[in-house]
Amino acid sequence: MADLGRAALVVTFGLAVYSLVVGGIAARRNERRLAASARNALYCSFASTLVAAAVLATALVRHDFSFRYVAAHTNRHLPTAYALSAFWGGQEGSLLLWLLVLTGYGALAVAINRRLLRDLTAWVVPVIGGIATFFSFVLVAVASPFDTQTAPFDGAGLTPSLQNPYMVAHPPMLYLGYVGLSVPFAFAAGALLSGRTDERWIVATRRWTLAAWTFLGIGQLLGAHWAYVEVGWGGYYAWDPVENAALMPWLAATAFLHSVMVQERKGMLKVWNMVLVALAFELSVFGTFLTRSGVVNSIHSFAKSSIGPWFLAFVVISSVFSLALIMWRLPLLKAKTKLESALSREAAFLYNNLLLVALCLTILWGVLFPIVTQLVKGETRTIGRPYYDFFLRTFGLPLLLLMGIGPLVAWRKSSLRGLTRMLAWPIAAAAVTGIVLVVVGAGSSRPGLIAYTFSAFVLTTIAVELVRGTRATGSLFTLVARNRRRYGGYVVHASVVLLAIGIAGSSAYSSSVERRLALGQSMTVAGYTLTNRGVTVDRKPNVTETRAHLDVTGPWRGSLSSGDNQYVNPPEPSREVGIHTDWLRGEDLYVIVDESHAKTGVVFVQVLVKPLINLIWVAGIVFLFGSMVALWPDAREQRRLVARLAPVVP
């Protein structure tokens, strides 16, 4: 089986090199038969990679410990679902997943567009082939998942915190997003290489970009909820480099999705869009480098990592390649029109882009700063949460406000008087919200107050637009069906507002109390009274479960348990928290027991009350719905697309 897996990867490497070299020659010489051959090689590379993935998945399910990878990440007691999740739980397996998704995405994107965009896809094939060449080379020569050994009796097991349903879905979602950004990058590079720098590549990859962006967004929210329920610290996002690795390409892709609308409609921002799509792709590869090279765990592990130097070299080479292409084609990327007014929808999109990219780059600097200080000064200096929170407020709050203003601003030029008249209802709603919050005593947090008033402004803007459009068409369903992209975007904006409200409420207005409680002793926090009723210890074959039990009275009456699990294989602890969600009050009661003594019944407990935090998870559902509306196929749009592209087909 291991030999089959290795052979399949070698075949993938050969096919990827063929699609790169032969595809490049065919595109340059405009030889269709040779181009078809390179395209078929790309299709076959997905099949051979699928064989390699099937071999590894089978070995994981069968607990075949003769595979070093299987022995390092599973054991005999691991359920099948978590054994399969070990596929992406380690370095080699996650790289194989990257390659599998890349070849699958690339083959499908090329197959769909090969007739309408034959001249463009001829160049897309070698670009995707080049990316696949790198990943298959790493898997063949540097970090193979098919290394073997004499099989031990049992494996090392999977880290306990990863034995969670969220971790079955969270990493694949992120990889579908990371790798999905390769498709618009490949088409952008193909457009530059072919000299076809009009909006055809944008139209062809719009849904690919939306899909990748959606996967990244949902993947991050799944990871945030996993951190909230499993890690046991009361939060959901810690600005960890691994978390930031997924956020940065999502921000760049968000900017790209907004600015491409300006190019499609006005023929502007061509250079900017090329830069953005390249930035999103490079950040996705850089994110994989961060999470798999070991550089974020220890600065000194950078030089020792088996794949770190290779990934760094690929990031540098692909970045230089992207910049060189853009500089080469600058004359073809000149805008057809110019920005006519600072008060226009084009300008609003540009402001939005600048804020998103500024936030992305400040996060990137926060990630790179420890590495740079280690390389330059030989000492590690880290950037803490206050740095990130400051820039999130600095750039995030204006972005929130722009979400409400942008849709109401006219293309080309708007009058200040007309815009003020259109914003009358949103401004009134924001003012009333702010006054009410101050009156009820919720004005103690200035960022929270601003976030709530801006949120009211944006939600009212969306409502006004929906009401106005429904009156014109006679039906909300008809309105959305006629422009799914626009109104799906409004739903996504509403999800971001819910996210902002949830973040502001859970951070600005939360309560937290830490106490040592003897048996029978009580503590009070935000109207809740918790009484220590003792500690139990339950010993099972592979784990010892220790739980402190607390009775709760107040707005909710019941009991919560919290403690830890101490596993035998692997010999690691796992914190277990107690959470009660009160949907009517819109808050979570969150209990963390840091230390407990079974004999005396004494516990050290932290209790948090998190208002509105569940709006963050609701926002994820709304975000997914809005994305699906925008992604849903539209027959009329497809007909317009065919008519638009048909005249340029050779």
QUIMOQUI-V273137 format. One record per residue. N is the residue number from 1. RES is the residue in one small letter. PSI is psi in degrees with one decimal (none if undefined). D_CENTER is the distance of its C-alpha to the mean C-alpha in whole Angstrom. Layout:
BEGIN
n->[N | N]
res->[RES | RES]
psi->[PSI | PSI]
d_center->[D_CENTER | D_CENTER]
END
This chain:
BEGIN
n->[1 | 2 | 3 | 4 | 5 | 6 | 7 | 8 | 9 | 10 | 11 | 12 | 13 | 14 | 15 | 16 | 17 | 18 | 19 | 20 | 21 | 22 | 23 | 24 | 25 | 26 | 27 | 28 | 29 | 30 | 31 | 32 | 33 | 34 | 35 | 36 | 37 | 38 | 39 | 40 | 41 | 42 | 43 | 44 | 45 | 46 | 47 | 48 | 49 | 50 | 51 | 52 | 53 | 54 | 55 | 56 | 57 | 58 | 59 | 60 | 61 | 62 | 63 | 64 | 65 | 66 | 67 | 68 | 69 | 70 | 71 | 72 | 73 | 74 | 75 | 76 | 77 | 78 | 79 | 80 | 81 | 82 | 83 | 84 | 85 | 86 | 87 | 88 | 89 | 90 | 91 | 92 | 93 | 94 | 95 | 96 | 97 | 98 | 99 | 100 | 101 | 102 | 103 | 104 | 105 | 106 | 107 | 108 | 109 | 110 | 111 | 112 | 113 | 114 | 115 | 116 | 117 | 118 | 119 | 120 | 121 | 122 | 123 | 124 | 125 | 126 | 127 | 128 | 129 | 130 | 131 | 132 | 133 | 134 | 135 | 136 | 137 | 138 | 139 | 140 | 141 | 142 | 143 | 144 | 145 | 146 | 147 | 148 | 149 | 150 | 151 | 152 | 153 | 154 | 155 | 156 | 157 | 158 | 159 | 160 | 161 | 162 | 163 | 164 | 165 | 166 | 167 | 168 | 169 | 170 | 171 | 172 | 173 | 174 | 175 | 176 | 177 | 178 | 179 | 180 | 181 | 182 | 183 | 184 | 185 | 186 | 187 | 188 | 189 | 190 | 191 | 192 | 193 | 194 | 195 | 196 | 197 | 198 | 199 | 200 | 201 | 202 | 203 | 204 | 205 | 206 | 207 | 208 | 209 | 210 | 211 | 212 | 213 | 214 | 215 | 216 | 217 | 218 | 219 | 220 | 221 | 222 | 223 | 224 | 225 | 226 | 227 | 228 | 229 | 230 | 231 | 232 | 233 | 234 | 235 | 236 | 237 | 238 | 239 | 240 | 241 | 242 | 243 | 244 | 245 | 246 | 247 | 248 | 249 | 250 | 251 | 252 | 253 | 254 | 255 | 256 | 257 | 258 | 259 | 260 | 261 | 262 | 263 | 264 | 265 | 266 | 267 | 268 | 269 | 270 | 271 | 272 | 273 | 274 | 275 | 276 | 277 | 278 | 279 | 280 | 281 | 282 | 283 | 284 | 285 | 286 | 287 | 288 | 289 | 290 | 291 | 292 | 293 | 294 | 295 | 296 | 297 | 298 | 299 | 300 | 301 | 302 | 303 | 304 | 305 | 306 | 307 | 308 | 309 | 310 | 311 | 312 | 313 | 314 | 315 | 316 | 317 | 318 | 319 | 320 | 321 | 322 | 323 | 324 | 325 | 326 | 327 | 328 | 329 | 330 | 331 | 332 | 333 | 334 | 335 | 336 | 337 | 338 | 339 | 340 | 341 | 342 | 343 | 344 | 345 | 346 | 347 | 348 | 349 | 350 | 351 | 352 | 353 | 354 | 355 | 356 | 357 | 358 | 359 | 360 | 361 | 362 | 363 | 364 | 365 | 366 | 367 | 368 | 369 | 370 | 371 | 372 | 373 | 374 | 375 | 376 | 377 | 378 | 379 | 380 | 381 | 382 | 383 | 384 | 385 | 386 | 387 | 388 | 389 | 390 | 391 | 392 | 393 | 394 | 395 | 396 | 397 | 398 | 399 | 400 | 401 | 402 | 403 | 404 | 405 | 406 | 407 | 408 | 409 | 410 | 411 | 412 | 413 | 414 | 415 | 416 | 417 | 418 | 419 | 420 | 421 | 422 | 423 | 424 | 425 | 426 | 427 | 428 | 429 | 430 | 431 | 432 | 433 | 434 | 435 | 436 | 437 | 438 | 439 | 440 | 441 | 442 | 443 | 444 | 445 | 446 | 447 | 448 | 449 | 450 | 451 | 452 | 453 | 454 | 455 | 456 | 457 | 458 | 459 | 460 | 461 | 462 | 463 | 464 | 465 | 466 | 467 | 468 | 469 | 470 | 471 | 472 | 473 | 474 | 475 | 476 | 477 | 478 | 479 | 480 | 481 | 482 | 483 | 484 | 485 | 486 | 487 | 488 | 489 | 490 | 491 | 492 | 493 | 494 | 495 | 496 | 497 | 498 | 499 | 500 | 501 | 502 | 503 | 504 | 505 | 506 | 507 | 508 | 509 | 510 | 511 | 512 | 513 | 514 | 515 | 516 | 517 | 518 | 519 | 520 | 521 | 522 | 523 | 524 | 525 | 526 | 527 | 528 | 529 | 530 | 531 | 532 | 533 | 534 | 535 | 536 | 537 | 538 | 539 | 540 | 541 | 542 | 543 | 544 | 545 | 546 | 547 | 548 | 549 | 550 | 551 | 552 | 553 | 554 | 555 | 556 | 557 | 558 | 559 | 560 | 561 | 562 | 563 | 564 | 565 | 566 | 567 | 568 | 569 | 570 | 571 | 572 | 573 | 574 | 575 | 576 | 577 | 578 | 579 | 580 | 581 | 582 | 583 | 584 | 585 | 586 | 587 | 588 | 589 | 590 | 591 | 592 | 593 | 594 | 595 | 596 | 597 | 598 | 599 | 600 | 601 | 602 | 603 | 604 | 605 | 606 | 607 | 608 | 609 | 610 | 611 | 612 | 613 | 614 | 615 | 616 | 617 | 618 | 619 | 620 | 621 | 622 | 623 | 624 | 625 | 626 | 627 | 628 | 629 | 630 | 631 | 632 | 633 | 634 | 635 | 636 | 637 | 638 | 639 | 640 | 641 | 642 | 643 | 644 | 645 | 646 | 647 | 648 | 649 | 650]
res->[m | a | d | l | g | r | a | a | l | v | v | t | f | g | l | a | v | y | s | l | v | v | g | g | i | a | a | r | r | n | e | r | r | l | a | a | s | a | r | n | a | l | y | c | s | f | a | s | t | l | v | a | a | a | v | l | a | t | a | l | v | r | h | d | f | s | f | r | y | v | a | a | h | t | n | r | h | l | p | t | a | y | a | l | s | a | f | w | g | g | q | e | g | s | l | l | l | w | l | l | v | l | t | g | y | g | a | l | a | v | a | i | n | r | r | l | l | r | d | l | t | a | w | v | v | p | v | i | g | g | i | a | t | f | f | s | f | v | l | v | a | v | a | s | p | f | d | t | q | t | a | p | f | d | g | a | g | l | t | p | s | l | q | n | p | y | m | v | a | h | p | p | m | l | y | l | g | y | v | g | l | s | v | p | f | a | f | a | a | g | a | l | l | s | g | r | t | d | e | r | w | i | v | a | t | r | r | w | t | l | a | a | w | t | f | l | g | i | g | q | l | l | g | a | h | w | a | y | v | e | v | g | w | g | g | y | y | a | w | d | p | v | e | n | a | a | l | m | p | w | l | a | a | t | a | f | l | h | s | v | m | v | q | e | r | k | g | m | l | k | v | w | n | m | v | l | v | a | l | a | f | e | l | s | v | f | g | t | f | l | t | r | s | g | v | v | n | s | i | h | s | f | a | k | s | s | i | g | p | w | f | l | a | f | v | v | i | s | s | v | f | s | l | a | l | i | m | w | r | l | p | l | l | k | a | k | t | k | l | e | s | a | l | s | r | e | a | a | f | l | y | n | n | l | l | l | v | a | l | c | l | t | i | l | w | g | v | l | f | p | i | v | t | q | l | v | k | g | e | t | r | t | i | g | r | p | y | y | d | f | f | l | r | t | f | g | l | p | l | l | l | l | m | g | i | g | p | l | v | a | w | r | k | s | s | l | r | g | l | t | r | m | l | a | w | p | i | a | a | a | a | v | t | g | i | v | l | v | v | v | g | a | g | s | s | r | p | g | l | i | a | y | t | f | s | a | f | v | l | t | t | i | a | v | e | l | v | r | g | t | r | a | t | g | s | l | f | t | l | v | a | r | n | r | r | r | y | g | g | y | v | v | h | a | s | v | v | l | l | a | i | g | i | a | g | s | s | a | y | s | s | s | v | e | r | r | l | a | l | g | q | s | m | t | v | a | g | y | t | l | t | n | r | g | v | t | v | d | r | k | p | n | v | t | e | t | r | a | h | l | d | v | t | g | p | w | r | g | s | l | s | s | g | d | n | q | y | v | n | p | p | e | p | s | r | e | v | g | i | h | t | d | w | l | r | g | e | d | l | y | v | i | v | d | e | s | h | a | k | t | g | v | v | f | v | q | v | l | v | k | p | l | i | n | l | i | w | v | a | g | i | v | f | l | f | g | s | m | v | a | l | w | p | d | a | r | e | q | r | r | l | v | a | r | l | a | p | v | v | p]
psi->[-43.1 | -39.6 | -38.8 | -43.4 | -44.7 | -43.4 | -40.6 | -40.2 | -37.2 | -41.4 | -43.2 | -44.1 | -45.8 | -42.3 | -38.2 | -44.0 | -40.3 | -45.9 | -31.3 | -54.8 | -55.0 | -37.8 | -39.7 | -42.7 | -43.6 | -41.4 | -40.6 | -39.2 | -5.4 | 44.3 | 107.9 | -41.1 | -40.7 | -37.6 | -39.3 | -36.3 | -44.5 | -37.8 | -41.8 | -34.8 | -38.0 | -42.9 | -45.5 | -28.4 | -32.4 | -41.8 | -44.7 | -35.9 | -36.0 | -37.5 | -46.0 | -42.3 | -39.0 | -37.6 | -47.1 | -41.8 | -40.9 | -42.9 | -37.3 | -44.8 | -36.3 | -2.0 | 48.9 | 93.8 | 2.2 | -19.1 | 122.4 | -38.6 | -43.3 | -43.7 | -30.9 | -20.4 | 0.0 | 170.5 | 179.2 | -26.1 | -4.9 | 126.0 | 157.0 | -42.9 | -42.7 | -28.5 | -40.5 | -35.9 | -19.8 | -15.1 | -45.7 | 13.0 | -12.7 | 174.5 | -53.6 | -43.0 | -40.3 | -34.6 | -36.2 | -38.3 | -41.9 | -49.8 | -39.3 | -48.8 | -39.4 | -51.0 | -34.7 | -48.7 | -48.9 | -45.1 | -42.7 | -43.6 | -42.0 | -41.6 | -39.5 | -37.3 | 4.3 | -24.8 | -49.1 | -32.6 | 52.5 | -42.8 | -31.4 | -45.2 | -22.8 | -32.8 | -25.4 | -39.2 | -51.6 | -28.6 | -48.3 | -38.0 | -37.2 | -42.3 | -44.5 | -33.0 | -43.4 | -51.0 | -38.7 | -35.1 | -44.7 | -41.3 | -29.9 | -42.0 | -18.8 | -48.5 | 78.6 | 135.0 | 1.2 | 21.1 | 141.7 | 168.6 | 174.4 | 124.9 | 124.5 | 170.3 | -37.5 | 160.8 | 176.5 | -19.1 | 169.5 | 138.3 | 129.0 | -39.8 | -20.1 | -9.3 | 69.8 | 139.6 | -33.3 | -33.3 | -7.7 | -32.3 | -33.1 | -54.7 | -43.5 | -37.1 | -44.9 | -41.3 | -35.5 | -32.3 | -50.5 | -56.1 | -31.0 | -29.1 | -11.3 | -29.7 | -54.5 | -33.3 | -45.4 | -40.2 | -35.8 | -45.8 | -39.7 | -38.5 | -41.4 | -43.1 | -36.4 | -13.9 | 5.5 | 79.4 | 18.7 | -166.8 | 7.3 | -41.1 | -30.5 | -45.7 | -41.1 | -28.9 | 7.1 | -49.9 | -29.9 | -42.0 | -43.7 | -42.5 | -46.9 | -42.6 | -41.2 | -45.9 | -43.2 | -44.0 | -48.3 | -39.6 | -41.2 | -39.5 | -36.7 | -41.6 | -37.3 | -41.1 | -35.5 | -45.9 | -35.6 | -43.1 | -20.4 | -44.2 | -35.9 | 47.4 | 1.2 | -4.7 | -175.7 | -12.8 | 122.8 | 11.5 | 33.2 | 147.2 | -34.4 | -39.1 | -43.9 | -28.4 | -31.2 | -30.9 | -39.3 | -50.7 | -28.6 | -41.6 | -43.3 | -40.9 | -34.8 | -45.3 | -42.5 | -44.4 | -31.6 | -44.5 | -25.1 | -26.2 | -33.3 | -41.0 | -42.3 | -40.1 | -37.6 | -5.6 | 24.1 | 169.2 | 30.5 | -46.4 | -44.2 | -41.6 | -37.8 | -41.4 | -42.7 | -43.4 | -35.2 | -40.4 | -43.7 | -43.5 | -47.5 | -37.5 | -31.3 | -40.5 | -40.6 | -36.4 | -40.0 | -39.2 | -44.8 | -44.5 | -22.9 | -9.7 | -19.0 | -3.0 | -29.0 | -16.5 | -40.2 | 128.7 | -35.3 | -17.8 | -9.3 | -49.4 | -24.1 | -16.1 | 138.1 | -31.8 | -12.5 | -54.8 | -37.0 | -44.1 | -40.9 | -42.0 | -40.5 | -41.8 | -44.6 | -47.7 | -45.9 | -33.3 | -44.4 | -41.3 | -44.8 | -47.9 | -39.5 | -42.0 | -44.7 | -44.8 | -39.1 | -40.4 | 15.7 | -42.5 | -30.8 | -11.0 | 11.7 | 139.4 | 143.7 | -31.1 | 167.5 | 159.9 | 121.3 | -26.2 | 145.9 | -13.4 | 74.1 | 167.5 | -33.7 | -44.4 | -38.7 | -41.6 | -38.3 | -43.7 | -43.5 | -45.0 | -44.1 | -40.3 | -42.5 | -44.2 | -37.3 | -43.1 | -42.4 | -45.2 | -32.7 | -36.3 | -41.8 | -42.0 | -37.5 | -34.6 | -40.5 | -23.7 | -47.0 | -36.2 | -43.8 | -44.9 | -34.4 | -42.1 | -36.8 | -46.2 | -8.6 | 15.3 | 149.7 | 123.1 | 128.9 | 157.4 | 127.3 | -178.6 | -38.6 | -36.1 | -50.9 | -42.4 | -38.0 | -48.0 | -27.4 | -43.0 | -41.3 | -43.2 | -29.4 | -41.1 | -44.5 | -35.4 | -40.8 | -43.4 | -40.2 | -29.7 | -29.3 | -33.2 | -43.3 | -50.3 | -19.2 | -10.4 | 137.7 | 156.5 | 153.4 | -62.7 | 138.2 | 148.6 | 144.7 | -38.4 | -44.9 | -39.1 | -40.3 | -39.4 | -40.0 | -26.4 | 6.7 | -49.8 | -47.4 | -40.1 | -42.5 | -42.6 | -41.5 | -41.9 | -44.2 | -42.5 | -45.8 | -43.1 | -45.1 | -42.8 | -40.8 | -41.3 | -40.3 | 1.7 | 18.4 | 16.8 | 10.1 | -28.6 | 110.9 | -45.9 | -38.4 | -41.8 | -44.1 | -42.6 | -41.2 | -42.6 | -41.0 | -36.9 | -42.0 | -38.9 | -48.4 | -43.6 | -38.1 | -38.7 | -45.8 | -43.9 | -43.4 | -43.7 | -41.5 | -41.1 | -45.5 | -43.8 | -37.5 | -38.5 | -34.5 | -35.2 | -20.5 | -8.2 | 133.9 | -38.6 | -43.9 | -40.2 | -48.4 | -39.5 | -30.6 | -24.7 | 74.3 | -34.3 | -45.0 | -49.8 | -25.4 | -37.1 | -38.6 | -40.5 | -40.7 | -41.2 | -41.2 | -36.7 | -37.4 | -36.9 | -45.5 | -40.0 | -44.6 | -41.7 | -43.3 | -41.6 | -46.1 | -44.7 | -42.6 | -21.9 | -41.4 | -27.8 | 18.7 | 160.1 | 145.0 | 132.1 | 134.8 | 133.7 | 155.4 | 122.8 | 122.7 | 168.4 | 125.2 | -8.8 | 154.1 | 163.0 | 156.0 | 137.5 | 124.8 | 40.2 | -9.4 | 140.5 | 124.9 | 129.9 | 130.4 | 119.5 | 9.3 | 174.8 | 136.4 | 151.1 | 123.6 | 114.2 | 122.8 | 170.5 | -40.8 | 5.0 | 145.5 | 120.3 | 119.4 | 127.2 | 133.4 | 137.0 | 129.0 | 129.6 | 141.8 | 132.3 | 162.5 | -137.5 | -25.2 | 140.1 | 129.8 | -152.7 | 150.2 | 146.6 | 142.2 | 153.4 | -136.0 | 159.8 | 130.8 | 111.4 | 151.5 | -44.6 | 106.4 | 154.0 | 70.3 | 150.8 | 161.5 | 122.9 | 138.4 | 121.4 | 162.0 | 126.4 | 130.6 | 124.5 | 122.8 | 100.4 | -31.3 | -41.9 | -12.5 | 43.4 | 162.6 | 138.3 | 119.5 | 120.5 | 127.2 | 121.6 | 109.9 | -30.3 | 139.5 | 149.3 | 112.3 | -37.7 | -45.5 | -21.5 | 5.1 | 136.3 | 150.2 | 114.4 | 144.7 | 129.1 | 129.3 | 142.8 | 118.2 | 95.7 | 138.5 | 9.9 | -27.3 | -11.1 | -24.4 | -42.7 | -35.7 | -38.7 | -35.6 | -40.1 | -44.1 | -40.9 | -44.7 | -42.3 | -46.6 | -39.8 | -39.1 | -37.4 | -45.7 | -31.1 | -19.8 | 131.3 | 142.8 | 114.9 | -40.2 | -39.5 | -39.0 | -39.1 | -40.7 | -37.7 | -44.9 | -44.3 | -33.2 | -36.8 | -23.7 | -40.9 | -21.8 | 1.9 | 128.5 | none]
d_center->[34 | 33 | 35 | 33 | 30 | 31 | 33 | 30 | 28 | 31 | 31 | 28 | 28 | 31 | 30 | 27 | 30 | 32 | 29 | 29 | 32 | 34 | 32 | 32 | 36 | 36 | 34 | 36 | 39 | 38 | 39 | 38 | 39 | 37 | 34 | 34 | 35 | 32 | 30 | 31 | 30 | 27 | 27 | 29 | 26 | 24 | 27 | 28 | 24 | 24 | 28 | 26 | 23 | 26 | 28 | 26 | 25 | 28 | 29 | 27 | 28 | 32 | 31 | 33 | 33 | 34 | 31 | 30 | 26 | 27 | 30 | 27 | 24 | 26 | 30 | 32 | 31 | 28 | 27 | 26 | 23 | 22 | 24 | 22 | 18 | 20 | 19 | 16 | 17 | 19 | 19 | 21 | 20 | 16 | 17 | 19 | 16 | 15 | 18 | 19 | 16 | 17 | 20 | 20 | 17 | 20 | 23 | 22 | 21 | 24 | 26 | 25 | 26 | 29 | 32 | 31 | 29 | 32 | 32 | 28 | 27 | 30 | 28 | 25 | 26 | 27 | 24 | 22 | 24 | 24 | 21 | 22 | 25 | 23 | 21 | 24 | 26 | 24 | 24 | 28 | 29 | 27 | 25 | 26 | 25 | 29 | 31 | 34 | 36 | 39 | 37 | 37 | 38 | 35 | 31 | 30 | 27 | 24 | 23 | 23 | 20 | 18 | 21 | 19 | 18 | 14 | 14 | 15 | 12 | 9 | 10 | 11 | 8 | 5 | 9 | 9 | 6 | 8 | 11 | 11 | 11 | 14 | 16 | 16 | 17 | 20 | 21 | 21 | 23 | 25 | 26 | 27 | 29 | 31 | 32 | 30 | 28 | 29 | 26 | 26 | 23 | 21 | 23 | 22 | 19 | 18 | 16 | 15 | 13 | 12 | 11 | 9 | 7 | 8 | 6 | 3 | 4 | 7 | 5 | 5 | 8 | 9 | 9 | 11 | 13 | 14 | 15 | 17 | 19 | 19 | 19 | 22 | 22 | 21 | 18 | 14 | 13 | 15 | 13 | 14 | 13 | 11 | 9 | 9 | 8 | 5 | 6 | 8 | 7 | 6 | 9 | 11 | 10 | 11 | 14 | 15 | 15 | 17 | 19 | 20 | 22 | 24 | 25 | 26 | 28 | 30 | 29 | 28 | 25 | 25 | 25 | 22 | 20 | 21 | 20 | 16 | 16 | 17 | 15 | 11 | 13 | 14 | 11 | 10 | 13 | 14 | 11 | 12 | 15 | 15 | 14 | 16 | 19 | 20 | 20 | 18 | 21 | 24 | 24 | 27 | 26 | 24 | 28 | 28 | 25 | 26 | 23 | 22 | 25 | 24 | 20 | 21 | 24 | 22 | 19 | 23 | 24 | 21 | 21 | 25 | 25 | 23 | 25 | 28 | 27 | 26 | 30 | 32 | 31 | 31 | 34 | 33 | 30 | 32 | 31 | 34 | 34 | 33 | 32 | 35 | 34 | 32 | 32 | 30 | 27 | 27 | 27 | 25 | 22 | 23 | 23 | 19 | 18 | 20 | 18 | 15 | 16 | 18 | 15 | 13 | 16 | 17 | 14 | 15 | 19 | 18 | 16 | 19 | 22 | 23 | 23 | 25 | 27 | 28 | 29 | 31 | 33 | 32 | 31 | 27 | 26 | 23 | 22 | 21 | 20 | 22 | 21 | 18 | 19 | 21 | 19 | 17 | 20 | 22 | 19 | 17 | 20 | 22 | 19 | 19 | 23 | 22 | 20 | 24 | 26 | 24 | 25 | 29 | 29 | 31 | 31 | 33 | 35 | 35 | 38 | 37 | 40 | 38 | 34 | 36 | 38 | 34 | 33 | 35 | 34 | 31 | 32 | 35 | 32 | 30 | 34 | 35 | 32 | 32 | 36 | 35 | 33 | 35 | 38 | 36 | 36 | 32 | 32 | 32 | 29 | 29 | 25 | 25 | 28 | 26 | 23 | 25 | 27 | 25 | 23 | 26 | 27 | 24 | 24 | 28 | 27 | 25 | 28 | 30 | 29 | 29 | 32 | 34 | 32 | 33 | 37 | 37 | 36 | 37 | 34 | 31 | 30 | 32 | 30 | 26 | 28 | 29 | 26 | 23 | 21 | 22 | 22 | 19 | 18 | 20 | 18 | 15 | 17 | 18 | 15 | 14 | 18 | 18 | 15 | 17 | 20 | 18 | 17 | 21 | 23 | 21 | 22 | 25 | 27 | 26 | 29 | 30 | 33 | 34 | 37 | 39 | 40 | 44 | 44 | 45 | 44 | 42 | 39 | 38 | 35 | 34 | 37 | 36 | 38 | 37 | 40 | 40 | 42 | 41 | 40 | 39 | 39 | 38 | 38 | 37 | 37 | 34 | 33 | 35 | 34 | 35 | 34 | 36 | 37 | 37 | 38 | 37 | 39 | 38 | 36 | 35 | 38 | 37 | 36 | 33 | 32 | 30 | 31 | 30 | 30 | 31 | 31 | 33 | 31 | 29 | 31 | 28 | 28 | 25 | 26 | 26 | 26 | 27 | 26 | 27 | 26 | 28 | 27 | 30 | 30 | 26 | 26 | 25 | 28 | 26 | 28 | 28 | 31 | 31 | 34 | 37 | 40 | 42 | 45 | 46 | 43 | 42 | 38 | 36 | 33 | 31 | 30 | 27 | 27 | 24 | 25 | 22 | 19 | 19 | 18 | 15 | 15 | 17 | 14 | 12 | 15 | 16 | 13 | 13 | 16 | 16 | 14 | 16 | 19 | 18 | 17 | 21 | 23 | 26 | 29 | 31 | 28 | 28 | 32 | 31 | 29 | 32 | 34 | 32 | 32 | 35 | 37 | 36 | 36 | 38]
END
